[in-house]
Amino acid sequence: MAVFRTPEVAPGEYGDLFEFLMEELKLFKRKLVLMLKHVQTGESMVYEQAWYDFHLKDRITHLLKTDDYAAVAELPINKKGQTGIYIETRYVKSGKLVGLQLVEARPHEGGRYVGLTPAVVFTDADGERMLAFAQKLK
């Protein structure tokens, strides 16, 4: 069991969750063109986004960096795309792997997406513990 985090790549910006899972940790492999399978369990990756009011950006950033997931779970989630910040989750249904990261869409910077918090990946028992939280973020 373990918890992995991406490093800061620029002031206030962190490495991408998808890239971290695929390239650095190598926890998923491609099967066919679009299917991503967990290398140990063979489960497909579930991908979700929970969008939040932009004025909550600093609060959510702080809560995620201090691992206060209970407080994050109580915040209201918006409809997809209504604001510029969202928590990205990638997990497998068994909970053997749960990854999440707060991301900001920056159309004023050519449409790039920036990780505002480290991408955090929970595996094994840690992932199973985080699964209920990740599944709420839809």
Secondary structure, DSSP 8 states (H G I E B T S, - for coil): -EEEE--EEETTEE--HHHIIIIIS--EEEETTTEEEETTT--B-EEEEEEE-GGGHHHHHHHHHTT-HHHHHTS--B-TTSSSEEEEEEE-TTSSEEEEEEEEEEGGGTTEEEESS--EEEEHHHHHHHHHHHHH--
